[in-house]
Amino acid sequence: MTTSIETSGATVDEAIERALEELEEARENVEVEVLEDAPQARVRVTLRETYAGNARLAVMELLSKMGIVAQVYVRNVEDPVTIDIAGQDLGVLIGWRGETLRSFQAVVNLIINEGRTDRRRVIVDVERYRLRREETVREMALRLAQRARRSGERVLMDPMPAYERRIVHVTLDAEPGIRTESQGEEPNRRVVIWPDAAAAGRRPTETPPAAAPEATPRRSFADRPRYGDRARSGERVRFGEPRPTTEPPPADES
């Protein structure tokens, strides 16, 4: 995929700048050939054959065929190459939870890697959607891990694509007392979050409730003391009996 354009300007630098604006490319990514210097400068600017440059061109061609007007930039030239798409009303390119974007990205990878031995992965992002989605997935993973700790039971997340499942695994790898694993088959493969105790096949150890104080046994009616048998602080005189005297006994006169 080679792209080359010719532009003119009052000076060579001005002609080159116009070409770079039209290509939406940086100076280090192009080769410049000066065709005329005076009276008006004319140059041919050719996009260098790079993996990132070819990926960008593939994205631009697909967008053109889809009738979508947008700007395309290279965010990262290393593996994985990252392509950013910016513009208005690009929700149709993202789709529900990024499904359309993932399909678009798959097509770009097929085009760019066809017939190549040095295959690389190309990531396509639209209006930084992937960055926002990654942050959402991280927050959700931490929240569900906390729920697993409180309940002592596993928590199943919704089915996710592979790269989102990896975000969950990496995020919770450093969380104490939490283990994650992927279960199921595509496209319904999901992450399961386990608290450590539940992962080992048991509920978390719970502190047994404090024993209730032993209740005093209730006495039956037959065990109750009858009238006259109750303990008294002083002896009570029954009706008709002489009251005991409190005077000292008489002295012995003998």
C-alpha positions in Angstrom: 0.0 0.0 0.0 1.8 3.1 -1.2 0.3 6.5 -1.1 1.9 9.4 -3.0 0.6 12.9 -3.7 2.0 16.1 -5.4 1.5 19.5 -4.0 2.7 23.1 -4.7 3.6 26.1 -2.7 5.5 29.3 -2.6 8.4 27.4 -1.1 9.4 23.8 -0.8 8.6 23.8 2.9 5.1 25.2 2.2 4.5 22.5 -0.4 5.6 19.8 2.0 3.4 21.1 4.8 0.4 21.1 2.5 1.1 17.4 1.6 1.4 16.4 5.3 -1.9 18.1 6.1 -3.6 16.3 3.2 -2.1 12.9 4.2 -2.6 13.7 8.0 0.8 12.3 8.6 4.0 13.3 10.4 7.2 14.4 8.6 9.2 11.4 9.7 6.7 9.0 8.1 7.1 10.3 4.6 9.6 10.6 1.8 9.9 13.9 -0.1 10.9 14.4 -3.7 11.3 18.0 -4.9 10.0 18.2 -8.5 10.4 22.0 -9.0 12.0 24.7 -6.9 11.2 27.9 -8.8 9.3 29.9 -9.7 6.8 27.8 -7.6 7.8 24.8 -5.6 6.3 21.4 -6.4 7.0 18.3 -4.4 5.9 14.6 -4.4 5.4 13.2 -0.9 5.2 9.4 -0.5 4.1 7.7 2.7 6.8 5.3 3.8 6.0 1.6 3.8 5.5 0.9 7.4 3.3 -1.5 9.2 1.5 1.2 11.1 1.1 3.3 7.9 -0.4 0.4 6.1 -2.8 -0.3 8.9 -3.9 3.4 8.9 -4.5 3.2 5.1 -6.5 0.0 5.5 -8.7 1.8 8.1 -9.2 4.8 5.9 -10.2 2.7 2.9 -12.7 0.7 4.9 -14.3 3.9 6.4 -14.5 5.4 2.9 -16.4 2.3 1.6 -18.7 2.5 4.6 -19.4 6.2 3.9 -18.0 7.3 7.2 -16.1 10.6 7.4 -13.5 10.6 10.1 -9.9 11.4 10.9 -7.5 8.4 11.4 -4.3 8.6 13.5 -1.6 6.2 14.5 -1.3 6.2 18.3 1.3 3.5 18.7 3.6 2.1 16.0 4.9 -0.8 18.0 3.2 -4.2 18.4 0.3 -4.0 18.9 -0.2 -1.1 16.5 -3.0 1.2 17.7 -5.1 3.2 15.3 -7.4 6.0 16.6 -10.5 7.1 14.7 -12.0 10.5 15.6 -15.1 12.2 14.3 -18.8 12.8 14.9 -21.6 10.3 15.1 -19.4 7.3 15.2 -21.6 5.3 17.5 -22.6 3.1 14.5 -18.9 2.1 14.3 -18.8 1.0 17.9 -22.0 -0.9 18.2 -23.5 -2.6 21.4 -20.6 -3.0 23.9 -18.1 -2.6 21.1 -19.3 -5.6 19.0 -19.2 -3.7 15.7 -15.8 -2.2 16.5 -14.4 -5.7 17.2 -15.6 -6.9 13.9 -14.2 -3.9 12.1 -10.8 -4.5 13.9 -10.9 -8.1 12.8 -11.3 -7.1 9.1 -8.4 -4.6 9.4 -6.2 -7.4 10.8 -7.1 -9.7 8.0 -6.3 -7.1 5.4 -3.0 -5.9 6.9 -1.7 -9.4 7.7 -2.6 -11.1 4.4 0.4 -12.8 2.9 2.8 -11.5 5.6 5.1 -13.5 7.7 5.8 -10.7 10.2 2.3 -10.6 11.5 1.3 -8.0 14.1 -1.8 -7.2 16.0 -3.7 -4.0 15.1 -6.0 -2.4 17.7 -8.6 0.0 16.4 -10.2 2.6 18.8 -13.0 5.0 18.2 -13.1 8.3 20.2 -11.1 6.6 23.0 -14.0 4.1 23.5 -11.7 1.3 24.4 -9.9 3.3 27.1 -13.3 4.2 28.7 -14.5 0.7 28.4 -11.3 -0.7 30.1 -11.8 1.7 33.0 -15.5 0.5 33.3 -14.4 -3.1 33.4 -11.8 -2.5 36.0 -14.3 -0.7 38.3 -16.8 -3.5 37.8 -14.3 -6.2 38.6 -13.3 -4.5 41.9 -16.9 -4.0 42.9 -17.8 -7.7 42.2 -14.7 -8.9 44.1 -15.9 -7.0 47.1 -19.3 -8.7 46.8 -17.6 -12.1 46.6 -15.6 -11.3 49.8 -18.8 -10.3 51.7 -20.9 -13.3 50.6 -18.2 -15.9 50.6 -19.6 -17.2 47.4 -18.5 -17.1 43.7 -19.7 -14.2 41.5 -20.3 -14.8 37.8 -19.6 -11.9 35.4 -21.4 -11.3 32.1 -19.9 -12.9 29.0 -17.0 -10.8 27.7 -14.5 -10.8 24.8 -11.0 -12.1 25.5 -9.3 -8.8 26.0 -11.9 -7.6 28.6 -11.5 -10.9 30.5 -7.8 -10.3 30.6 -8.4 -6.9 32.1 -10.4 -8.6 34.9 -7.7 -11.2 35.5 -4.9 -8.6 35.6 -7.0 -6.2 37.8 -7.9 -8.8 40.5 -4.5 -10.6 40.4 -3.2 -8.3 43.1 -6.4 -8.4 45.2 -5.9 -10.4 48.4 -8.3 -13.3 49.0 -9.6 -13.4 45.4 -9.1 -15.8 42.6 -10.4 -15.6 39.0 -10.9 -18.1 36.2 -12.6 -18.1 32.8 -15.4 -20.6 32.2 -17.6 -21.5 29.2 -17.2 -21.4 25.5 -17.1 -18.4 23.1 -19.1 -16.2 22.7 -20.5 -17.0 26.2 -17.1 -17.4 28.0 -17.1 -15.4 31.2 -15.0 -14.7 34.3 -15.8 -16.3 37.7 -14.6 -14.5 40.8 -13.9 -16.7 43.8 -13.1 -15.8 47.4 -10.2 -18.0 48.6 -12.3 -20.0 51.0 -15.0 -20.7 48.4 -12.3 -21.6 45.8 -11.1 -24.3 48.1 -14.6 -25.7 48.3 -15.6 -24.3 51.6 -17.4 -21.3 53.0 -15.2 -18.8 54.9 -14.7 -19.6 58.5 -17.3 -18.0 60.6 -17.0 -17.2 64.3 -19.6 -19.3 66.2 -22.1 -17.2 68.0 -21.6 -16.8 71.8 -23.3 -19.3 73.9 -26.4 -18.0 75.6 -26.2 -17.9 79.4 -27.7 -21.0 81.1 -31.3 -20.2 82.1 -32.3 -20.8 85.7 -34.8 -23.7 85.7 -38.3 -22.7 86.6 -39.8 -24.3 89.7 -43.1 -26.0 89.5 -46.1 -25.0 91.6 -45.5 -28.0 93.8 -41.9 -26.9 94.6 -43.1 -23.6 95.9 -42.9 -23.1 99.7 -46.3 -23.4 101.4 -47.6 -20.6 103.6 -45.8 -20.7 106.9 -42.8 -22.6 105.5 -41.1 -19.5 103.9 -37.9 -18.3 105.4 -38.3 -15.3 107.6 -36.0 -12.8 109.1 -37.7 -13.2 112.4 -40.1 -15.7 113.9 -43.7 -14.7 113.4 -46.2 -15.6 116.2 -49.3 -17.5 115.1 -52.7 -16.4 116.3 -53.4 -17.5 119.9 -49.9 -18.2 120.9 -48.2 -16.1 123.7 -45.9 -13.5 122.3 -42.3 -14.1 123.4 -41.0 -11.5 125.9 -37.9 -9.5 125.4 -37.3 -8.7 129.1 -34.2 -10.3 130.7 -34.9 -13.3 133.0 -35.2 -12.5 136.8 -32.0 -12.7 138.8 -31.3 -15.8 141.0 -31.9 -14.7 144.6 -30.7 -17.9 146.2 
